[in-house]
Amino acid sequence: MIKHLHLRSTPPATTLEALWETLARTLPVLTTALSRVKALMERRRVRNELASLDDRMLRDMGVSRYDVAQEIRKPF
């Protein structure tokens, strides 16, 4: 004898609740990741700006060309 499977579709409210639960778990992770990417981009911008300064400006800040080279080599 073959039994028929009755597949129930999930009611819309339950599907919506599941979506909200998934978003609630995922959003903080995405927010953290985006914040880190933003920080990396800002560091890159600042390092590029630092590299573009002339020796007089660096000297006024108390920074040497060597210091700039060290900073630019950092991966993060």
C-alpha positions as CSV (number, residue, x, y, z in Angstrom):
1,M,0.0,0.0,0.0
2,I,1.3,3.4,-0.9
3,K,0.9,6.1,1.6
4,H,0.4,9.6,0.4
5,L,2.6,12.2,1.9
6,H,0.8,15.4,2.7
7,L,3.3,18.2,2.4
8,R,2.2,21.2,4.3
9,S,3.4,24.6,3.1
10,T,4.6,26.8,5.9
11,P,2.1,29.5,6.7
12,P,3.2,33.0,5.6
13,A,3.4,34.2,9.2
14,T,5.8,31.4,10.2
15,T,7.9,32.1,7.1
16,L,8.1,35.7,7.9
17,E,9.0,34.9,11.5
18,A,11.8,32.7,10.3
19,L,13.0,35.4,8.0
20,W,13.1,37.9,10.9
21,E,15.0,35.4,13.1
22,T,17.5,34.8,10.3
23,L,18.0,38.6,9.8
24,A,18.3,39.1,13.6
25,R,21.1,36.5,13.7
26,T,22.8,37.7,10.4
27,L,22.6,41.5,10.8
28,P,25.1,41.8,13.7
29,V,27.6,39.7,11.7
30,L,27.2,41.8,8.6
31,T,27.4,45.0,10.6
32,T,30.6,43.9,12.2
33,A,32.1,42.9,8.9
34,L,31.1,46.2,7.2
35,S,32.6,48.1,10.1
36,R,35.9,46.3,9.7
37,V,35.9,46.9,6.0
38,K,35.2,50.6,6.6
39,A,38.1,50.7,9.1
40,L,40.5,49.0,6.6
41,M,39.5,51.5,3.9
42,E,40.0,54.4,6.3
43,R,43.5,53.1,7.2
44,R,44.4,52.8,3.6
45,R,43.2,56.3,2.8
46,V,45.2,57.7,5.7
47,R,48.3,55.8,4.8
48,N,48.0,57.0,1.2
49,E,47.7,60.6,2.4
50,L,50.7,60.1,4.7
51,A,52.7,58.8,1.8
52,S,51.9,61.9,-0.3
53,L,53.2,64.4,2.3
54,D,56.5,66.0,1.6
55,D,59.6,65.8,3.9
56,R,58.9,69.2,5.4
57,M,55.4,68.2,6.4
58,L,56.5,64.9,7.8
59,R,59.3,66.7,9.8
60,D,56.7,69.1,11.2
61,M,54.8,66.1,12.5
62,G,57.9,64.4,13.8
63,V,57.6,61.5,11.4
64,S,60.4,60.2,9.2
65,R,60.3,58.7,5.7
66,Y,61.3,55.4,7.3
67,D,58.2,55.7,9.6
68,V,56.0,56.2,6.7
69,A,57.5,53.3,4.8
70,Q,56.9,51.1,7.8
71,E,53.3,52.2,8.2
72,I,52.6,51.7,4.5
73,R,53.9,48.1,4.6
74,K,51.4,47.0,7.3
75,P,48.8,44.7,5.9
76,F,46.0,46.0,8.0
